[in-house]
Amino acid sequence: MEKLQENNIIYDDNHIIVVNKPVNIPVQEDSSKDIDLLTLIKNYLKVKYNKPGNVYLGLIHRLDRPVGGIMVFAKTSKAASRLSEEVRTNKINKTYYAVVHGKVNNKGHLEDYLYKDNKTNTSYVVDKTKGKLAILDYELINYKDNLSLVKINLITGRSHQIRVQFSSRGYPLVGDQRYNKNPIKNVSIALFAKKLEFIHPTKKEHLSFEINLPDRYPFNIF
């Protein structure tokens, strides 16, 4: 992807921009040196607003490279500071949908302590003295072909949290090449950031954005 498409832009004003992150695009530059989302958005803003020089864009939260869905970025340092504080105090509500192997309970509350090994970019469930608290709530939306479509309210934002917490309980995500021992080949991970709610950093209005699930396997079997 050389440039961000107009249909990837969900909302844009003087302080923030909300986008639908494409699958398999890193949020920021990584060791692959592939084009990243920050650069794509900066280039989009530079062209749209005919901006000379560098474009400011504040990174507020992240999505794993193989995961698509909704994200907000700050266009001013004031917006970045205020949105980062919302993240820190768990005032940004992030709703994900995932498809996992097996039949999960109708509702669940998961709490673990996670440790991330930066050398391997892999997270593990560990003793509370060694990890950071990871919390999520989920609801079973549909069950078909031994697959569960779950709606997830992410309360903390640990690295690979959703993937690790479900996998550690025997419900790995479909297409997860890292935490699923038997991943389906050539299938993108079945995790999608569907909804985002937060307080606008300057207008102080409650904003809520929601997008459709992708029309691809395994989401489209439901």
Stockholm file with secondary structure:
# STOCKHOLM 1.0

chainA/1-222         MEKLQENNIIYDDNHIIVVNKPVNIPVQEDSSKDIDLLTLIKNYLKVKYNKPGNVYLGLIHRLDRPVGGIMVFAKTSKAASRLSEEVRTNKINKTYYAVVHGKVNNKGHLEDYLYKDNKTNTSYVVDKTKGKLAILDYELINYKDNLSLVKINLITGRSHQIRVQFSSRGYPLVGDQRYNKNPIKNVSIALFAKKLEFIHPTKKEHLSFEINLPDRYPFNIF
#=GR chainA/1-222 SS CCSCCGGGEEEECSSEEEEEECTTCCSSCCTTCCCCHHHHHHHHHHHHTTCCSCCCCEECCCCCTTCEEEEEEESSHHHHHHHHHHHHTTCSEEEEEEEEESCCCSEEEEEEEEEEETTTTEEEECCTTTSEEEEEEEEEEEEETTEEEEEEEESSCCTTHHHHHHHTTTCCBTTCTTTCSSCCTTCCCSEEEEEEEEECTTTCCEEEEECCCCSSTTGGGC
#=GC SS_cons         CCSCCGGGEEEECSSEEEEEECTTCCSSCCTTCCCCHHHHHHHHHHHHTTCCSCCCCEECCCCCTTCEEEEEEESSHHHHHHHHHHHHTTCSEEEEEEEEESCCCSEEEEEEEEEEETTTTEEEECCTTTSEEEEEEEEEEEEETTEEEEEEEESSCCTTHHHHHHHTTTCCBTTCTTTCSSCCTTCCCSEEEEEEEEECTTTCCEEEEECCCCSSTTGGGC
//
